Amino acid sequence: MEAHLYKNKFTHYVLIIVGTFLMAVSVNVVYEPLQMVTGGLSGLAIVIKKVTGVFVEGGIPLWLTNLMLNIPLFITAIIVRGKTFVKHALFAEVSFTIALALVPTSFNFIGQDYLLAAVFGGVIGGVGIGLVFAANASTGGTDLLAMIIHKFKPYYSVPRILTVVDGIVVMVGIISFGITKALYAIIAVYITTKISDSILEGLKFAKMAYIISDEYERIAEKIMAELDRGVTGISATGMYSNRDKKMLFCVVSKKEIVEIKELVAEVDPKAFIIVSDAREVMGEGFREYRQ
């Protein structure tokens, strides 16, 4: 049990570290060189770097701005929501700040192609955010700010507050860098959202199979023996034949659904199979339930 918990924690922290590194690559290598403000504190940090370039050579580094802006947010979150609430977000934020400091800003493989930047930045950042969210964590920033505001304004949802806050950051980017870059940044945000959602859904998705066959007992035995998956027998009545029969129901991974179909065809080529997506499955053999 202890080894299992240790493995889960290790995987959890690896996902956060890899995810925040990819997020830093999208910011430092793609967005910052082309001055694309995609929202969040990292977007605001890009604006601050440009503005402070007059006073500091090269402007204030992104990692330093990100860190300084997050400190008051985390202190407020601890007071308002408690230590447990910010525990995972704190580790992710520290990891993201370190990644921003380590990833070189001089390495620009996109050139001046803003469409390419929006696509690749969106994909890389989306994968990073998806991995962080899959670890049940957050990098703080505007996400944390939205949650703090929600505590005082519960009649506004967190996504709605986050949209407004990030919208303000994008508006600041428009004022600083012009509307053209902002429009490409919006494309990048859209791609980031789609990619991160796809990663989360891909991790949670499973397949449901309904199997109708006169050989239901043999099919159930083979599924339980060869795939080690549970099967539920549901009483059903064929309305055409008016005969009582058993309909098998089981939930398997995407890869196993192919084996299920082959196994059923082996036992009863005339079996009727219905396959559909299960949006999220929790329990033995799948994702553990977390409160």
C-alpha positions in Angstrom: 0.0 0.0 0.0 2.8 2.4 0.9 4.7 1.5 -2.3 1.5 2.3 -4.3 1.1 5.6 -2.6 4.7 6.5 -3.2 4.4 5.6 -6.9 1.3 7.8 -7.2 3.0 10.7 -5.5 6.1 10.3 -7.7 3.9 10.2 -10.9 2.0 13.3 -9.6 5.2 15.3 -9.2 6.7 14.1 -12.4 3.6 15.3 -14.3 3.8 18.7 -12.7 7.5 19.1 -13.4 7.2 18.0 -17.1 4.0 20.1 -17.5 5.5 23.3 -16.1 8.6 22.9 -18.2 6.5 22.7 -21.4 4.6 25.7 -20.3 7.8 27.6 -19.8 9.0 26.6 -23.2 5.8 28.0 -24.8 6.2 31.3 -22.9 10.0 31.8 -23.2 10.7 30.3 -26.7 7.4 31.2 -28.5 5.3 33.9 -26.9 7.9 36.3 -25.3 10.2 36.7 -28.4 7.1 37.6 -30.5 5.4 39.6 -27.7 2.2 37.5 -27.7 0.2 38.0 -24.6 -2.0 35.0 -24.0 -3.4 36.0 -20.6 -2.3 34.8 -17.2 0.5 36.2 -15.1 3.1 35.0 -17.6 1.3 37.2 -20.2 1.4 40.1 -17.8 5.1 39.4 -17.2 5.8 39.8 -20.9 4.2 43.3 -20.8 6.1 44.2 -17.7 9.4 43.1 -19.3 8.9 45.4 -22.2 7.8 48.4 -20.0 10.7 48.0 -17.6 13.2 47.6 -20.5 13.6 51.4 -20.3 14.9 51.2 -16.7 16.5 47.7 -16.6 18.6 46.3 -19.4 16.5 43.6 -21.1 13.6 44.3 -18.7 12.7 42.4 -15.6 13.0 38.6 -16.3 9.7 36.7 -16.7 10.4 34.3 -13.9 11.0 37.1 -11.4 7.8 38.9 -12.3 5.9 35.7 -12.1 7.3 34.9 -8.7 6.7 38.4 -7.3 3.1 38.6 -8.5 2.3 35.1 -7.1 3.6 35.7 -3.6 0.7 38.0 -2.5 -1.8 35.7 -4.2 -0.6 32.6 -2.3 -0.5 34.5 1.0 -4.1 35.6 0.4 -5.1 32.1 -0.7 -3.7 30.6 2.5 -5.6 33.1 4.6 -8.8 32.8 2.6 -8.9 29.1 1.6 -6.4 27.4 3.9 -3.0 25.6 3.5 -4.4 22.4 2.0 -6.0 24.3 -0.9 -2.7 25.8 -2.1 -0.4 22.9 -1.4 -0.3 21.4 -4.9 -0.5 24.8 -6.5 2.5 26.0 -4.6 4.7 23.1 -5.8 3.5 23.7 -9.4 4.2 27.4 -9.2 7.7 26.9 -7.8 8.4 24.4 -10.6 7.0 26.8 -13.2 9.1 29.7 -11.9 12.3 27.6 -12.0 11.5 26.4 -15.5 11.0 30.0 -16.6 14.4 30.8 -15.2 16.1 27.8 -16.8 14.6 27.7 -20.3 16.6 30.1 -22.6 14.6 32.9 -24.1 17.2 33.3 -26.9 16.3 30.0 -28.6 13.6 31.0 -31.1 12.8 28.2 -33.6 9.6 29.9 -34.8 11.2 33.0 -36.4 8.7 35.8 -37.1 5.8 33.5 -38.2 3.0 34.5 -35.8 0.6 31.8 -37.1 3.2 29.1 -36.5 3.9 30.6 -33.1 0.2 30.5 -32.2 -0.1 26.8 -33.3 3.1 25.5 -31.8 2.8 27.7 -28.7 -0.7 26.5 -28.2 0.2 22.8 -28.6 3.2 22.9 -26.3 1.5 25.0 -23.7 -1.7 23.0 -23.9 0.2 19.7 -23.3 1.9 21.3 -20.4 -1.2 22.7 -18.8 -3.0 19.4 -19.5 -0.3 17.4 -17.6 -0.4 19.9 -14.6 -4.2 19.6 -14.5 -4.0 15.8 -14.8 -1.9 15.9 -11.6 -4.8 17.7 -9.9 -2.6 20.9 -9.6 -2.5 24.5 -10.8 0.3 26.9 -11.3 -1.5 29.6 -9.3 -1.5 32.9 -11.2 -4.9 34.1 -12.5 -6.4 30.7 -11.7 -5.7 31.3 -8.1 -6.9 34.9 -8.3 -10.2 33.8 -9.8 -10.7 31.3 -6.9 -9.9 34.0 -4.3 -12.4 36.4 -6.0 -15.0 33.6 -6.1 -14.7 33.2 -2.3 -16.0 36.7 -1.9 -18.3 36.8 -5.0 -19.7 33.2 -5.0 -22.5 34.2 -7.5 -19.8 34.4 -10.2 -18.4 31.1 -11.4 -14.6 30.6 -11.4 -14.4 30.1 -15.2 -16.4 33.4 -15.7 -14.1 35.3 -13.3 -11.0 33.8 -15.0 -12.3 34.8 -18.4 -12.6 38.4 -17.3 -9.2 38.5 -15.6 -7.4 36.9 -18.5 -9.4 39.2 -20.9 -8.0 42.2 -19.0 -4.5 40.9 -19.4 -5.0 40.4 -23.1 -6.4 44.0 -23.3 -3.1 45.2 -21.7 -1.3 43.2 -24.4 -3.3 44.9 -27.1 -2.4 48.4 -25.7 1.3 47.4 -25.4 1.9 45.4 -28.6 -1.0 46.1 -30.9 -4.2 44.2 -31.9 -2.6 42.0 -34.6 -0.4 40.2 -32.1 -3.3 39.9 -29.7 -5.4 38.2 -32.3 -2.7 35.6 -32.9 -2.5 35.2 -29.1 -6.3 34.5 -29.0 -5.7 31.7 -31.5 -3.0 30.3 -29.3 -5.3 30.4 -26.3 -8.0 28.5 -28.2 -5.5 25.8 -29.3 -4.1 25.6 -25.7 -7.6 25.0 -24.3 -8.5 22.4 -26.9 -5.2 20.5 -26.4 -5.3 20.6 -22.6 -9.0 19.4 -22.6 -8.1 16.6 -25.0 -5.3 15.4 -22.7 -7.6 15.4 -19.7 -10.3 13.6 -21.6 -7.9 11.1 -23.0 -6.7 10.2 -19.6 -10.2 9.7 -18.3 -12.0 8.2 -21.3 -12.9 4.5 -21.3 -15.2 2.4 -23.5 -18.5 0.8 -22.5 -19.6 -2.4 -24.2 -23.1 -3.8 -24.2 -23.1 -7.4 -25.5 -26.3 -9.4 -26.4 -25.7 -13.0 -27.1 -27.1 -16.5 -26.2 -23.5 -17.4 -25.3 -23.4 -14.7 -22.6 -22.0 -17.1 -19.9 -19.0 -18.2 -22.0 -18.3 -14.6 -23.1 -18.4 -13.3 -19.5 -16.1 -16.1 -18.4 -13.5 -15.3 -21.1 -13.7 -11.5 -20.4 -13.1 -12.1 -16.7 -10.4 -14.7 -17.2 -8.4 -13.2 -20.2 -8.9 -9.4 -19.6 -9.4 -9.5 -15.8 -12.3 -7.1 -16.2 -15.6 -7.3 -14.3 -18.8 -8.0 -16.2 -22.4 -7.2 -15.2 -25.3 -9.3 -16.4 -28.5 -7.2 -17.0 -31.8 -8.9 -17.4 -33.4 -8.0 -20.8 -36.2 -9.1 -23.0 -36.0 -9.4 -26.8 -39.2 -7.6 -28.0 -39.1 -9.4 -31.4 -38.7 -12.9 -29.9 -40.3 -12.1 -26.6 -37.6 -14.1 -24.9 -35.8 -13.3 -21.6 -32.0 -13.1 -21.9 -28.9 -11.6 -20.3 -27.2 -8.5 -21.7 -23.6 -8.1 -20.6 -22.2 -4.8 -19.6 -18.5 -4.0 -19.0 -16.2 -1.0 -19.0 -12.7 -1.3 -20.5 -9.9 0.8 -21.7 -9.7 2.0 -25.3 -7.0 -0.6 -26.1 -9.0 -3.4 -24.5 -12.2 -2.7 -26.5 -10.5 -4.3 -29.6 -9.8 -7.4 -27.6 -13.4 -7.5 -26.4 -14.7 -7.4 -29.9 -12.3 -10.2 -31.1 -13.1 -12.3 -28.0 -16.9 -12.0 -28.5 -16.6 -12.8 -32.3 -14.6 -15.9 -31.4 -17.4 -17.2 -29.1 -20.4 -16.0 -31.0 -20.0 -14.3 -34.4 -23.7 -13.4 -34.4 -23.5 -11.5 -31.1 -24.8 -8.0 -31.0 -22.3 -5.4 -29.5 -22.8 -1.8 -28.7 -19.7 0.3 -27.9 -19.8 3.8 -26.6 -17.6 6.3 -24.8 -17.5 6.6 -21.0 -16.5 10.2 -20.2 -14.9 9.4 -16.8 -14.5 6.1 -14.9 -13.5 5.8 -11.3 -12.9 2.7 -9.2 -10.9 -0.5 -9.3 -8.9 -0.9 -12.5 -9.4 2.8 -13.4 -8.8 6.2 -11.9 -8.9 6.4 -8.1 -11.6 8.5 -6.5 -10.3 11.7 -5.0 -12.3 14.2 -2.9 
